Amino acid sequence: MIRALEISFTDWNLLRPPKGVGFENYRRLVADENFWHSLRVTGLYVLYNIPIQTVLGLLLAVLMDRVVRALWLRAVVILPYLLSSIVAGMIFVWLTNPQLGYVNAFIQWLGFEKQPFFGSPDQALASVAAVNIWKHMGLTALLFYAGLQSIPRSLYEAASIDGSSEWHTFWHITLPLLRPVMAFVLVTSVIGSFQVYDMIAVTTGGGPVDATRVIVWYISENAFNFLRMGYASAMSVVLFLILIAFTLVQMRLLRANQSDLG
């Protein structure tokens, strides 16, 4: 990061020595509409991704804890995470292919029209987020499941004796005691979502019509397509500061360093 900060104050195209330009890359960045567009796309991707992944992961963890504790189920839910993002992306590109994919065949069987998914500016970003949710939901569920195992069963027994409902017990006992795990899941998920690249490379290539041109993709374009290493480094520094800010806010709001277990 220190090296990136140093390069961000230079004009460097890899072919000749870096030339100092002061804050010029940062001034240029402020006026770059593509930079702000890529940030908006990334923010929208995070909004698609994080709430659904967290809620589904928590729901799956509760089901594994209260209904089925079989080891084989935990092995099954983690399987998508073991796939690389490239393989997961290729599988879904094939499944959603308008001509050959099983997803569109099923949609047609239900009586609806075929959907373009990754080929539509309106659906591409949500489609990429759906693949990411499918891939990471199992890991999220296992993290929550591990957190659930650390909650003393005596608390649930006391709540049951007091006549507490399942929802009341979950809301007032389970969820507060899962707060440290929740903080870890949210911090790592948000950082990972801001850095999405390989899934974009396989499924959409930043298109269509820049609909999935996330910030890391734009940084990569400037660094390796246009050889603007100084400018790309300036964007990397800004992205780093954004992630630091998000992490501090999340840890502060969730009081990640405190436990209610006493």
CORNOR-V480592 format. One record per backbone hydrogen bond with DSSP energy under -1.0 kcal/mol. CO is the residue of the C=O (numbers start at 1). NH is the residue of the N-H. If there is no record, write none. Layout:
<<CO/NH> <CO/NH>>
//
This chain:
<<1/5> <2/6> <3/7> <4/8> <6/9> <7/10> <9/21> <11/19> <12/229> <19/11> <21/24> <23/27> <24/28> <25/29> <26/30> <27/31> <29/32> <32/36> <33/37> <34/38> <35/39> <36/40> <37/41> <38/42> <39/43> <40/44> <41/45> <42/46> <43/47> <44/48> <45/49> <46/50> <49/53> <50/54> <51/55> <52/56> <53/57> <54/58> <55/59> <56/60> <57/61> <58/62> <59/63> <60/64> <61/65> <62/66> <63/67> <63/68> <70/74> <71/75> <72/76> <73/77> <74/78> <76/79> <78/82> <79/82> <80/83> <84/88> <85/89> <86/90> <87/91> <88/92> <89/93> <90/94> <91/95> <92/96> <94/97> <95/103> <97/101> <101/105> <102/106> <103/107> <104/108> <105/109> <106/110> <107/112> <108/111> <116/119> <117/120> <120/124> <123/127> <124/128> <125/129> <126/130> <127/131> <128/132> <129/133> <130/134> <131/135> <132/136> <133/137> <136/140> <137/141> <138/142> <139/143> <140/144> <141/145> <142/146> <143/147> <144/148> <145/149> <148/151> <152/155> <153/157> <154/158> <155/159> <156/160> <157/161> <158/162> <159/164> <160/163> <165/169> <166/170> <167/171> <168/172> <169/173> <169/174> <170/175> <173/177> <174/178> <176/179> <178/182> <179/183> <180/184> <181/185> <182/186> <183/187> <184/188> <185/189> <186/190> <187/191> <188/192> <189/193> <190/194> <191/195> <193/196> <197/201> <198/202> <199/203> <200/204> <200/205> <204/207> <206/212> <208/211> <210/213> <212/214> <214/218> <215/219> <216/220> <217/221> <218/222> <219/223> <220/224> <221/225> <221/226> <222/228> <228/232> <229/233> <230/234> <231/235> <232/236> <233/237> <234/238> <235/239> <236/240> <237/241> <238/242> <239/243> <240/244> <241/245> <242/246> <243/247> <244/248> <245/249> <246/250> <247/251> <248/252> <249/253> <250/254> <251/256> <255/258>>
//
